[in-house]
Amino acid sequence: MIDRAIQVHGGLGVTDYTLLSFWYRHERAARIYDGADEVHKDVVARYALREYGVS
């Protein structure tokens, strides 16, 4: 979502004149230490399929 906001604002979105740059820096850090999106999708899929006996 923050990526889309950065795209809408263009170059201004990554300058220190907006709060977007602050949020973007913190989101990027969270992506790094939280893991890849694919890992989260895999965990959610396993959890959902567990109810049906699929592993």
Backbone atoms as SQL, in Angstrom:
CREATE TABLE atoms (id INTEGER PRIMARY KEY, chain TEXT, resi INTEGER, resn TEXT, atom TEXT, x REAL, y REAL, z REAL);
INSERT INTO atoms VALUES
  (1, 'A', 1, 'MET', 'N', 0.817, -1.187, 0.000),
  (2, 'A', 1, 'MET', 'CA', 0.000, 0.000, 0.000),
  (3, 'A', 1, 'MET', 'C', 0.867, 1.260, 0.000),
  (4, 'A', 2, 'ILE', 'N', 1.914, 1.224, 0.802),
  (5, 'A', 2, 'ILE', 'CA', 2.797, 2.398, 0.825),
  (6, 'A', 2, 'ILE', 'C', 3.531, 2.534, -0.505),
  (7, 'A', 3, 'ASP', 'N', 3.796, 1.393, -1.164),
  (8, 'A', 3, 'ASP', 'CA', 4.444, 1.448, -2.479),
  (9, 'A', 3, 'ASP', 'C', 3.577, 2.197, -3.474),
  (10, 'A', 4, 'ARG', 'N', 2.282, 1.961, -3.422),
  (11, 'A', 4, 'ARG', 'CA', 1.361, 2.636, -4.341),
  (12, 'A', 4, 'ARG', 'C', 1.316, 4.141, -4.036),
  (13, 'A', 5, 'ALA', 'N', 1.336, 4.486, -2.760),
  (14, 'A', 5, 'ALA', 'CA', 1.327, 5.910, -2.390),
  (15, 'A', 5, 'ALA', 'C', 2.596, 6.605, -2.882),
  (16, 'A', 6, 'ILE', 'N', 3.722, 5.910, -2.788),
  (17, 'A', 6, 'ILE', 'CA', 4.981, 6.469, -3.286),
  (18, 'A', 6, 'ILE', 'C', 4.879, 6.690, -4.795),
  (19, 'A', 7, 'GLN', 'N', 4.312, 5.727, -5.507),
  (20, 'A', 7, 'GLN', 'CA', 4.170, 5.872, -6.955),
  (21, 'A', 7, 'GLN', 'C', 3.266, 7.037, -7.320),
  (22, 'A', 8, 'VAL', 'N', 2.190, 7.217, -6.564),
  (23, 'A', 8, 'VAL', 'CA', 1.267, 8.320, -6.840),
  (24, 'A', 8, 'VAL', 'C', 1.966, 9.664, -6.668),
  (25, 'A', 9, 'HIS', 'N', 2.788, 9.781, -5.636),
  (26, 'A', 9, 'HIS', 'CA', 3.458, 11.050, -5.362),
  (27, 'A', 9, 'HIS', 'C', 4.746, 11.216, -6.162),
  (28, 'A', 10, 'GLY', 'N', 5.202, 10.160, -6.796),
  (29, 'A', 10, 'GLY', 'CA', 6.412, 10.250, -7.611),
  (30, 'A', 10, 'GLY', 'C', 7.633, 10.534, -6.759),
  (31, 'A', 11, 'GLY', 'N', 8.534, 11.353, -7.269),
  (32, 'A', 11, 'GLY', 'CA', 9.776, 11.678, -6.578),
  (33, 'A', 11, 'GLY', 'C', 9.550, 12.375, -5.249),
  (34, 'A', 12, 'LEU', 'N', 8.470, 13.142, -5.150),
  (35, 'A', 12, 'LEU', 'CA', 8.179, 13.836, -3.896),
  (36, 'A', 12, 'LEU', 'C', 7.890, 12.841, -2.774),
  (37, 'A', 13, 'GLY', 'N', 7.390, 11.652, -3.122),
  (38, 'A', 13, 'GLY', 'CA', 7.046, 10.658, -2.117),
  (39, 'A', 13, 'GLY', 'C', 8.234, 10.108, -1.351),
  (40, 'A', 14, 'VAL', 'N', 9.423, 10.190, -1.919),
  (41, 'A', 14, 'VAL', 'CA', 10.600, 9.657, -1.237),
  (42, 'A', 14, 'VAL', 'C', 11.483, 10.747, -0.642),
  (43, 'A', 15, 'THR', 'N', 11.014, 11.984, -0.676),
  (44, 'A', 15, 'THR', 'CA', 11.780, 13.063, -0.053),
  (45, 'A', 15, 'THR', 'C', 11.358, 13.207, 1.405),
  (46, 'A', 16, 'ASP', 'N', 12.118, 13.936, 2.153),
  (47, 'A', 16, 'ASP', 'CA', 11.798, 14.147, 3.567),
  (48, 'A', 16, 'ASP', 'C', 10.720, 15.203, 3.779),
  (49, 'A', 17, 'TYR', 'N', 10.147, 15.722, 2.690),
  (50, 'A', 17, 'TYR', 'CA', 9.079, 16.713, 2.813),
  (51, 'A', 17, 'TYR', 'C', 7.729, 16.077, 3.120),
  (52, 'A', 18, 'THR', 'N', 7.635, 14.768, 2.979),
  (53, 'A', 18, 'THR', 'CA', 6.372, 14.072, 3.250),
  (54, 'A', 18, 'THR', 'C', 6.611, 12.968, 4.286),
  (55, 'A', 19, 'LEU', 'N', 5.546, 12.533, 4.928),
  (56, 'A', 19, 'LEU', 'CA', 5.655, 11.421, 5.863),
  (57, 'A', 19, 'LEU', 'C', 5.819, 10.078, 5.161),
  (58, 'A', 20, 'LEU', 'N', 5.556, 10.058, 3.859),
  (59, 'A', 20, 'LEU', 'CA', 5.671, 8.807, 3.115),
  (60, 'A', 20, 'LEU', 'C', 7.076, 8.228, 3.194),
  (61, 'A', 21, 'SER', 'N', 8.083, 9.070, 3.140),
  (62, 'A', 21, 'SER', 'CA', 9.455, 8.560, 3.196),
  (63, 'A', 21, 'SER', 'C', 9.727, 7.890, 4.532),
  (64, 'A', 22, 'PHE', 'N', 9.209, 8.444, 5.607),
  (65, 'A', 22, 'PHE', 'CA', 9.360, 7.842, 6.938),
  (66, 'A', 22, 'PHE', 'C', 8.687, 6.482, 6.974),
  (67, 'A', 23, 'TRP', 'N', 7.453, 6.405, 6.514),
  (68, 'A', 23, 'TRP', 'CA', 6.715, 5.142, 6.533),
  (69, 'A', 23, 'TRP', 'C', 7.370, 4.111, 5.623),
  (70, 'A', 24, 'TYR', 'N', 7.857, 4.574, 4.476),
  (71, 'A', 24, 'TYR', 'CA', 8.488, 3.657, 3.529),
  (72, 'A', 24, 'TYR', 'C', 9.753, 3.037, 4.126),
  (73, 'A', 25, 'ARG', 'N', 10.568, 3.851, 4.781),
  (74, 'A', 25, 'ARG', 'CA', 11.791, 3.318, 5.397),
  (75, 'A', 25, 'ARG', 'C', 11.460, 2.266, 6.439),
  (76, 'A', 26, 'HIS', 'N', 10.449, 2.520, 7.258),
  (77, 'A', 26, 'HIS', 'CA', 10.093, 1.568, 8.299),
  (78, 'A', 26, 'HIS', 'C', 9.439, 0.318, 7.719),
  (79, 'A', 27, 'GLU', 'N', 8.683, 0.474, 6.654),
  (80, 'A', 27, 'GLU', 'CA', 8.075, -0.694, 6.017),
  (81, 'A', 27, 'GLU', 'C', 9.148, -1.572, 5.391),
  (82, 'A', 28, 'ARG', 'N', 10.126, -0.971, 4.741),
  (83, 'A', 28, 'ARG', 'CA', 11.197, -1.752, 4.125),
  (84, 'A', 28, 'ARG', 'C', 11.959, -2.523, 5.192),
  (85, 'A', 29, 'ALA', 'N', 12.219, -1.901, 6.317),
  (86, 'A', 29, 'ALA', 'CA', 12.915, -2.601, 7.398),
  (87, 'A', 29, 'ALA', 'C', 12.063, -3.764, 7.901),
  (88, 'A', 30, 'ALA', 'N', 10.761, -3.563, 8.009),
  (89, 'A', 30, 'ALA', 'CA', 9.878, -4.632, 8.474),
  (90, 'A', 30, 'ALA', 'C', 9.852, -5.781, 7.481),
  (91, 'A', 31, 'ARG', 'N', 9.887, -5.487, 6.202),
  (92, 'A', 31, 'ARG', 'CA', 9.906, -6.546, 5.194),
  (93, 'A', 31, 'ARG', 'C', 11.159, -7.388, 5.317),
  (94, 'A', 32, 'ILE', 'N', 12.262, -6.757, 5.651),
  (95, 'A', 32, 'ILE', 'CA', 13.525, -7.482, 5.749),
  (96, 'A', 32, 'ILE', 'C', 13.517, -8.411, 6.958),
  (97, 'A', 33, 'TYR', 'N', 13.149, -7.921, 8.132),
  (98, 'A', 33, 'TYR', 'CA', 13.214, -8.781, 9.311),
  (99, 'A', 33, 'TYR', 'C', 11.974, -9.645, 9.488),
  (100, 'A', 34, 'ASP', 'N', 10.888, -9.355, 8.798),
  (101, 'A', 34, 'ASP', 'CA', 9.669, -10.150, 8.933),
  (102, 'A', 34, 'ASP', 'C', 9.655, -11.331, 7.981),
  (103, 'A', 35, 'GLY', 'N', 10.412, -11.280, 6.929),
  (104, 'A', 35, 'GLY', 'CA', 10.470, -12.383, 5.972),
  (105, 'A', 35, 'GLY', 'C', 9.763, -12.034, 4.680),
  (106, 'A', 36, 'ALA', 'N', 9.973, -12.892, 3.735),
  (107, 'A', 36, 'ALA', 'CA', 9.402, -12.652, 2.407),
  (108, 'A', 36, 'ALA', 'C', 7.894, -12.884, 2.401),
  (109, 'A', 37, 'ASP', 'N', 7.199, -12.191, 1.491),
  (110, 'A', 37, 'ASP', 'CA', 5.749, -12.359, 1.364),
  (111, 'A', 37, 'ASP', 'C', 5.384, -13.794, 1.012),
  (112, 'A', 38, 'GLU', 'N', 6.238, -14.455, 0.228),
  (113, 'A', 38, 'GLU', 'CA', 5.956, -15.824, -0.177),
  (114, 'A', 38, 'GLU', 'C', 5.928, -16.754, 1.024),
  (115, 'A', 39, 'VAL', 'N', 6.776, -16.489, 2.007),
  (116, 'A', 39, 'VAL', 'CA', 6.798, -17.316, 3.214),
  (117, 'A', 39, 'VAL', 'C', 5.484, -17.161, 3.963),
  (118, 'A', 40, 'HIS', 'N', 4.984, -15.949, 4.076),
  (119, 'A', 40, 'HIS', 'CA', 3.725, -15.711, 4.773),
  (120, 'A', 40, 'HIS', 'C', 2.560, -16.370, 4.038),
  (121, 'A', 41, 'LYS', 'N', 2.568, -16.292, 2.706),
  (122, 'A', 41, 'LYS', 'CA', 1.512, -16.937, 1.928),
  (123, 'A', 41, 'LYS', 'C', 1.533, -18.441, 2.143),
  (124, 'A', 42, 'ASP', 'N', 2.714, -19.031, 2.201),
  (125, 'A', 42, 'ASP', 'CA', 2.849, -20.471, 2.414),
  (126, 'A', 42, 'ASP', 'C', 2.326, -20.870, 3.792),
  (127, 'A', 43, 'VAL', 'N', 2.638, -20.088, 4.805),
  (128, 'A', 43, 'VAL', 'CA', 2.170, -20.381, 6.165),
  (129, 'A', 43, 'VAL', 'C', 0.650, -20.296, 6.247),
  (130, 'A', 44, 'VAL', 'N', 0.071, -19.269, 5.648),
  (131, 'A', 44, 'VAL', 'CA', -1.388, -19.108, 5.665),
  (132, 'A', 44, 'VAL', 'C', -2.052, -20.254, 4.907),
  (133, 'A', 45, 'ALA', 'N', -1.490, -20.638, 3.762),
  (134, 'A', 45, 'ALA', 'CA', -2.066, -21.736, 2.976),
  (135, 'A', 45, 'ALA', 'C', -2.016, -23.042, 3.764),
  (136, 'A', 46, 'ARG', 'N', -0.897, -23.319, 4.414),
  (137, 'A', 46, 'ARG', 'CA', -0.801, -24.547, 5.223),
  (138, 'A', 46, 'ARG', 'C', -1.818, -24.547, 6.349),
  (139, 'A', 47, 'TYR', 'N', -1.972, -23.416, 6.993),
  (140, 'A', 47, 'TYR', 'CA', -2.936, -23.315, 8.088),
  (141, 'A', 47, 'TYR', 'C', -4.360, -23.539, 7.586),
  (142, 'A', 48, 'ALA', 'N', -4.694, -22.949, 6.444),
  (143, 'A', 48, 'ALA', 'CA', -6.049, -23.100, 5.890),
  (144, 'A', 48, 'ALA', 'C', -6.306, -24.524, 5.435),
  (145, 'A', 49, 'LEU', 'N', -5.332, -25.172, 4.838),
  (146, 'A', 49, 'LEU', 'CA', -5.517, -26.529, 4.337),
  (147, 'A', 49, 'LEU', 'C', -5.501, -27.583, 5.439),
  (148, 'A', 50, 'ARG', 'N', -4.934, -27.236, 6.584),
  (149, 'A', 50, 'ARG', 'CA', -4.885, -28.162, 7.715),
  (150, 'A', 50, 'ARG', 'C', -6.289, -28.585, 8.158),
  (151, 'A', 51, 'GLU', 'N', -7.234, -27.670, 8.032),
  (152, 'A', 51, 'GLU', 'CA', -8.615, -27.975, 8.423),
  (153, 'A', 51, 'GLU', 'C', -9.221, -29.086, 7.568),
  (154, 'A', 52, 'TYR', 'N', -8.709, -29.259, 6.353),
  (155, 'A', 52, 'TYR', 'CA', -9.232, -30.253, 5.427),
  (156, 'A', 52, 'TYR', 'C', -8.367, -31.515, 5.382),
  (157, 'A', 53, 'GLY', 'N', -7.399, -31.611, 6.258),
  (158, 'A', 53, 'GLY', 'CA', -6.548, -32.784, 6.316),
  (159, 'A', 53, 'GLY', 'C', -5.478, -32.832, 5.248),
  (160, 'A', 54, 'VAL', 'N', -5.252, -31.729, 4.564),
  (161, 'A', 54, 'VAL', 'CA', -4.215, -31.657, 3.541),
  (162, 'A', 54, 'VAL', 'C', -2.973, -31.045, 4.174),
  (163, 'A', 55, 'SER', 'N', -1.838, -31.659, 3.937),
  (164, 'A', 55, 'SER', 'CA', -0.625, -31.086, 4.531),
  (165, 'A', 55, 'SER', 'C', 0.377, -30.680, 3.502);
